[in-house]
Amino acid sequence: MILNVEERLVKFRTKLYLDNPLLGFILQYIHVIEDNSIVTAATDGLRIFYNREFMNNLSDDSFDFIIFHELMHILLDHPRRGIGKDHQKFNVACDIVVNDILINYGVSYGELKPILGEDYQADGVDETPEMIYKYLELNQSSGILDSHDKWIELSSEEIEIFKNILNESIKTYGSEVFNKYIHAWLKDNNQFYPWKKVLESFLIKSNYDFVYQRTDKRFSDVLLPDFYYDEGTLKSVWLLIDVSGSMDENIGDALGELVSIIRHHRNLELDVSCFSTIVTKPKKIRRVDEIDDYIKSVKSTRGTNFHIIFSELDKYFSRTDLVLVIVITDGKGRYPNQDKAKGIPVIWAINNTESSPPFGTIIRI
């Protein structure tokens, strides 16, 4: 029995909900509309459109991939982020990101021929479209699976409706696969900075071959060196997780960032502490399965004291050995003067757009 588009769509919605309730929940609120004026499929940032003949001729894997592809464009807010950019170039950059993410999570594209990051020496999993857009050079094979002609800027009312859907999905299902990408939609800057790229700038080589001929221009307040080789070890990094009362609802996201760091840097030597008004003794963590037990053993005093981080620095580390401090926090509290960091680079991983520490490198997670 050959299923029609509507029946196949119901089948995919059910499958997605069972595989990933977070995304399945969101897709239930996305209207999927027939529009035979387009050649393949498309989205306007809130709805998904399809050509019936095109969809009917797809295998099950390719059908699912197309719907998933459009859903990811919506989740990552690509239509709005492309405003003011070269249309074709940004479209290709967005497709690289979407396709690489889907393939990374094991989604099959069947007989389709999607644009992939490897075709452009790009990494769609660990780079944003804006990053890829800066260096992307189009070639004759720069085709896309779907139409981006319907990309529009949503009204403030439509944006608010969809944000409510996303917030409800995260509240209901917590941290799930793709959750980090969904959070990008909820931020005003939409600049997701993957840890792999952030930490590469601090890699220490066993033979110390590094140069300052090319620097990372994303950060205006820190000079980050480039290196001759691709592999390296990041040693003596102190990562602190804010477990104060204001972080109660966001601690899952903080742990998700820690998981992302560990997974993306297998050679990472990470000392992890939790802090509130006290700082716990650093614990070496190299594997994801060590995280839960560690966090469960930590007691919080509920307050927040950023000063204590730097006053305890000499207690646990030699100043010459420690190369980087990372603080995952909501940024709510009083900060010490920059000289308390003693020249050690500090990355503040802030989970909102309101807090801005007075020194160090700020990334929004």
N, C-alpha and C positions, 0 to 999 in steps of 0.2 A: 504493500500500500504506500503510495506516494503522498507525503504530507504537504499541505500548502504552507505559505509563509506564516500565516497566523498560528497554525499548529506547531510549526517548527520553533516559532518564537516562544510559545508557551513552554515547549520542551526545554529550550535554552534557559529561560527564566528560572524554571524549576531546578535545572542542573546547577546553575550558578548559585542559587540560594542554598543548595545542599553543600556545594563545595566551599562557598564563601558567603555566609549569611549577610555580612556587611554590604558587599557589593550587590548581592541578590536583593536585599532590602531597597537599595537605592534604585536599581533597575525597575522595580515595581512602580516607581513614580515617574519613570521616563516614558513619554508617549512615543510610540514607534508608528510612523505614518507613511502610507504609500504615496509616492510622488514619482510618476513616470517621466517627469521632465528632466530628471537627473539620470546619468548613465549607470551609476553603481549605487552608492549610498552616501549619506551626508548627515551633518548635524548643524544646528544653528546655535549650539551651546546649551540648549535645554531640551530639545527634542531630537529624535533620530528619524531620518527619512530614507526610503529605499525604493529602488526600481524593482518591480515585481519579477520581471523576466530575468534580470540579473541574479536576484536572490534564488529564484527557482532552479537555476542551473548550477548552483554551488553544492559541493559536498557538505555533509554535516559539519565537518571541521572548519571549512572555509566560511560557512554560514555563521557559525558561532564566533569565529575570529572577527568577521566584519562587524557584528553587533558589539562585541567586546571592544573593538578598535574605536568605534564611535563613542561608546561609554567612557573610555579613557580620555578622549578629547574633551568631553564634558567635565569629567572629574578634575582634569588638570587646567581647566579654564583657558584652553588654547585660543578660542576665538577672540576673547578680549585681550589676551596677551599679545596677539599679532597686530593690534591696531598701530598704525604708523610705520610698520616694517614692510620690507619687500615681500609681496604676497607669496610668490613661488618659493623663494628661499626659506621663508619662515615655515611654510607648509611642509617642506621637505624635512626641516629640522624637527618639527612636531611629530611627523610620521616616524622618524628615526627613534624618537623617545618612546612613543606609544608601542611601536612594534618590538623594540628591544626589551621593554618592560614585560610585555606579554610573553615573549619567547623565553625570557629569563624565568618566568613562573610556570613554564611548561605548557603554554597554550599553543596548540598546533594550528598552522595556517593552511593546511591542506595543499590544494593545487595553486593557491595564490602565490604571487611573487612580490612580497612586500619590500619596501625600502628598509634596509638594515644599517645599523651604525658601521658595521665592518666594511660596507661599501664606500664609506667616506672617512675611515680612520677615526670614527667617533664612537662614543659609548653612551647610548641612550639611557642605560640604567643609572649611570652615575653622573650624568650631565643634564642640565636643563636645556630647553630649546634655545633660550637666550645665549647660553654658552656656545652651543653648536653653531648658531646663526653667525656668530662673530667670525668664525674661520671657515665656514662651509663654502665650498666651491662646487657649483652645480655642474653636472655632466649630462651627456645625451640620455643616460638611463634614469634621469631624475624624474621618474613618473610616480604617481601616487595612486593608492587603491581607491580612494573615495574622492568625492567632490568637496572642496572647501569654499565653494562659492556662496554658501548660505551662512558663513561665519559672520555674525553680527555682534554688536555690543548690546547685551541684555539691559533691560530697564532696571532701575533700582528695585522695583517691586519683584521682578523675576529673580534677581540676584538674592533678595531676602528670602523668597520662597525656597530656593534651592539650598541656600545655606542652612535653613531650618531642617530640610531633609537630611543633609549631611550631618548636622549636629545630632539629630535624633538617631541616625544610624550608628554613629560613634558612641553615643550614650548607651544605646541598647546592646551593641555587640563588642564594644571596647576595641583593643588593638588587634587588628586582623591583617592578613596579607593585603598590601596596597594602601594600608592606613596612612603611611608617611606621605604618599602622593596626594591623598585626599586632603590632608592637612594643608597642603600648598594652596588649595582652593580657598581655604578659610583665612589666609594671610593676605594683607593688603599688597605686600611687595611681590608675592609669588616667586620668590627667588629661593628655591630649595637648594641648599648647599650640601651635597653628599659628603659624608665623612671621608670617603676614600680620597677625594680631590683635595679636601681641606688639609688632611694629614700628610699627603704626599709632599707638601712644601716643607715639612719639618723632618723628612727622612734623613737619618744619619747613616752615612756610608762607612763600612768597615775600613775603607782606605781614604775616607774624607775627601773624595773628589767632588767638589761642588763649585759652582760659579754664581756670580751675581750679574751675568750679562743679560739675563732675562728674568723678570720678576713677575709675581702674581699681582696683577693690577686690580683685583677685586677688593683688596684691602689697602686703604690709603695710609693707615697708621702703622703698618708693619712691613719691613723689607724682608721678603721671603726668597731664599735662594733656589735656583734650579740646579739639577744634577745631571751628570754625564750618563748615568745608567738608570735602568728601570726598576731594579729590585733594591730593597733596602730594609733596614730594621729601625723601628722607632722605639728608642729606649728612654727610660726615665720620664714617663709621662704620668702626671698625677691628675686623675679625673675625679671630680667631686660632684655628687648628686644631692641636690637640695631636697631634704625630707621634712621641711618645715610645714606648719599647718596649712599655709596657703597653697601648698603643692599636693594636697591630698588627692584632688581629682585628676591631677596631671602626672602622678608618679609613674603610671603605666607608660606614658609617652616618653618620660625620661629613661625608663628601662629599655624602651624600644630603640632609643638613640644609642644606648650602650651596646645593645645587641648588634646594631648596624655597624658600629665602630669595630667590634671584635670580628664580625664576619668579613668585613672589607679589608682588614689588615691582619693577616695570619701571623706576621712577624712582629706584631705589636707586643711590647712589654708594658702592661698597664697596671698602675697602682690605683685602686679605687677606694675612695672614702665617701661617707655620707656626712652631711653637716646640717645643723640647725643653729643652735647657739654653741654647740660643741662640734668637734671634728673627730670622727672615728679613726682609729689606726688604719693606715693604708693596707689593703689586702691585694695580693697579686691575683688577677683574674685574666685568664687567657681563653676560657671556653664559655660558650653561652650557657651550658648547663650548670655553671657555678654561680650564676647571678641570683636566682630565686632564693637559694638557701642563705646567701649572704645578706640580701635585703631583709629577709624575715628575721634575721638575728639583730638587726639594727633598731635601736630605740631613739625616738626623737624627743627633743625638748620643746618642740612646736614653734619656737621663735626662729628668727633668721639673723645671722651675724656673719657678714662677709669679712669683717676684720679678722675673725678667728682663723680663717683659712691661711692668711699670710703670716700671722703671728706664730702659727704652728709649723710653718714651712721648714724652718731650720731644725725643728725637733725630729722630723722624719727624713729629711733629704739634705744632701750636700748641694750647695748652691751651684757648684760646677757640674754636677751630674744631672740635675733636673733641667730638661730642655723645654718643657711645655706644661702649662696648667690649663685644664679644661673644666669649666664650671657649668653644669646643666642646671638651670634655675628659671624661675619666673622673674627674677631680677628685682623683687620687691624687698627693699631694705636699704640700709645706709652703707656706703662704700668707703674704704680707706683711700688714702692718697696713693698715687701711682708708685711712689718710691717704695712702698711696702712690698711690691712684687719683686724688688731687688734685681730688676733687669730681665727677669724670666718672662717670656711671652705668655700672655693669658688669652684664651678664647672663652668668651661668654656665649654659651648656647642658650638663647632666650626663647621661651615658648609663646611669646606674644609680641606685639608691635609697639607697646607702650613703654616698656622699660629700656633704658639705654645707659649702661654703665659708663663712667667717665673716662675709662682707659681700657686698653686692650682691644682685641678684635671681636666684633659682635656678629654673630650669625643668628638667623631666625630659624627655628626648627618647628 
